[in-house]
Amino acid sequence: MLELHGKIQEAVDTIRRHWNRPPGAGIILGTGLGSLVDRIEVEATIDYDAIPNFLKSTAVSHRGRLVCGLLEGVPVIVMEGRFHQYEGYPLQAITLPVRVMKALGAELLIVTSATGGMNPNYQCGDLVVVSDHINLMNGNPLVGINDDRLGPRFPDMSEPYSRELIDVALGVARRADIVAHQGVLVAVTGPNLETRAEYRFLRLIGADIVGMSMVPEVLTAVHAGMRVFGLSAVTDMCLPDALQAANVEEIIRVANEAGPHLVQIVSGVLAHEAKSLGDA
């Protein structure tokens, strides 16, 4: 892990040649949730291929570039497409962009994702403000020799998702009449979806939604001392007694439809951040 510091600096130096504004927040966009980019006052875009040590995004609907600019007056650096363990990549490489965002100056990480809904009170298209998570990905990006320049050996996870920002997001949703729940995400490796028995197990251990991302990025952000806000769109229902075959095109369609509501909530969170910075 000690060599990770050098890889981070290589990526930082390249990004700064394109965009030299310190970001207030880093944002990672999940499957079908790229409409947020349309709201950004774009100042620079950088393809992942042009950034040292960044991976190639192979997932469906993930464009594979950084978008840098202003959103709600806050400088942001946005991953338009993320990396996944099921693509065959190691977790430290998957989460390197989070380290880069932190090194550039970001103190807040906003992560979004498309997920399956296991809570019977949810419906397709609902949003879930993530309040906690369960890691069943059979891996952790923090495993290995710890580099104390990047974070502590044993990071505390008593509040991985900012309680303040959870409350802000739920308030934004109420005022905009958006259906948004507060729930627990369980992360699995994928790429297959789960069996009926697995859905029953995941629900039994306390999960409301299931996905194949977000948790490694959150672990890395917490290790780096960043605050985190997580938001997921329910794109398919995973109720074992009424389970239907998954359709990737339908999942992306539902995510696209949920996009405007996600944009409203993320924008509300950033507006809160802008006001907090102004009051400081």
Secondary structure as UniProt FT lines:
FT   TURN            2..3
FT   HELIX           4..18
FT   STRAND          25..29
FT   TURN            31..32
FT   HELIX           34..39
FT   STRAND          41..47
FT   HELIX           48..50
FT   TURN            52..53
FT   TURN            60..61
FT   STRAND          65..71
FT   TURN            72..73
FT   STRAND          74..80
FT   HELIX           85..87
FT   HELIX           91..94
FT   HELIX           96..104
FT   STRAND          108..117
FT   TURN            120..121
FT   TURN            124..125
FT   STRAND          127..136
FT   TURN            141..142
FT   TURN            148..150
FT   HELIX           163..176
FT   STRAND          180..188
FT   HELIX           196..204
FT   TURN            205..206
FT   STRAND          209..211
FT   HELIX           215..223
FT   TURN            224..225
FT   STRAND          227..237
FT   HELIX           240..242
FT   HELIX           248..279
//
